[in-house]
Amino acid sequence: MKLPEATKPALWGAVGGAIVAMIIGFSWGGWVTGGTAVEMRSAGAESAVVRAFTPLCVAKAEQQPEQIALLKEESSYQRDDFVIEAGWVSNVSEKYQSEVADSCAESIVEGME
């Protein structure tokens, strides 16, 4: 089978155009791979859980003012463990407890300053 003379440059142009389109799409167009999309979805879910449960944690903490004073004495690295041990995030899935506890402790300490 004999192809017309203009077929070869047209095919190379199509291949080049596809490559350029992918480079532009992934660099500036906001395209992502499936794995990146899954990571973004997980990060968004975690962020939503933290935003939803932090006020509940703070409300539980406010019911125990003596514990809040002890929380402020803890180092910033130990505050999330303190919140977990106090039971203020007991209603949160174990997967998200540390993040919610960290956010809760930060909200409490900043609110008291």
N, C-alpha and C positions, 0 to 999 in steps of 0.2 A: 504494500500500500504506500502510495506516494503522497506526502503532505504538501500543501502549498508552501511556498517560500516564506510567507509572512506568519506561518503558524509558530515557528520556533521563537521569534522575538515576542510574540503575543503570550506564549506560555511562560517565558522568563519574566515578562512584565507582570503577569498574574501572580507568580510565585513571589517576586519582589514586593509587590503591593500587599500581599497577604502578610509577609514578614514585617513590613513597615506598619501595617495596621495593628498587628499584635504588639509591637514595641510601643507604639503610641497608646494603645488601649491599656496595657498593663502599667505603663509609666505615668501617664497623665489622665487617662480616661476613667480610672476608678475600677478597672476590671480586677478581679481577684480569683485565685484558684479555689477549688472546692474546700481544701484544707483550711485555707485562710478564712473562708466564709464560716466554717464550723467554729473556728476559734473566735471570730467576731461575735457569733451568736452566743457562745458560752460566756464571753466577757459581758455582753449585754444582759444576759440573764442574771449573772452574779451581781452586777451593778444594780439591777432592779430589786433583787432580794435584799441587798444591803440598804438601799434607800427605803424599802418598805418596812424592814424590821428594826431599824435604828431608833425611830421614835418610840416603838413599843419597849425597847430595852431601856431607853432613857426614862420612860414612865415607871417601869419597874424599879429602877434605881432611885427615883425620887421618893418612892415609898420607904426607902431605907437610908435616911440622911446620914446616919452614923457610918454606913458603908461608903458613902461618897467621900467623906473625909479621909477614910483609909485609902480609897482609890487615888486621891490626889497625892498621897505620900509615896505611892508606888512609882518605880521608874517607868519611863514611857515604854520601855521594852516589855514590862511585866503587866501592864494594865489590861491587855486583852485576856491574859490568863486569869487575872483577878475577876474580870467581868464574867467569864465562863464559870469559874468556881462559885461566884455569888449566885449563879442560876438565872441571871438576867436574860440570857439567850437560850434558855432551855427549850423554848418553843421553835427554835430554828434548826433546820437540818444540820447534821454534823459537818456536812461538806462546806457550809457557809458560816459556821459559828465563829471561826477566827476572824473573818473579815467583818462580820457584823459587830463582834465584840470590840474590835479595834476602832471602828467608826463610832460606836456607842461611847467608848471611853474618851475618845477625842471630843465628842460633842459635850459630854459631861464636864470634862476638865476645862474646855474653852468657855463653856457657859458659866462656870463658876469664877472665872478670872475677871 
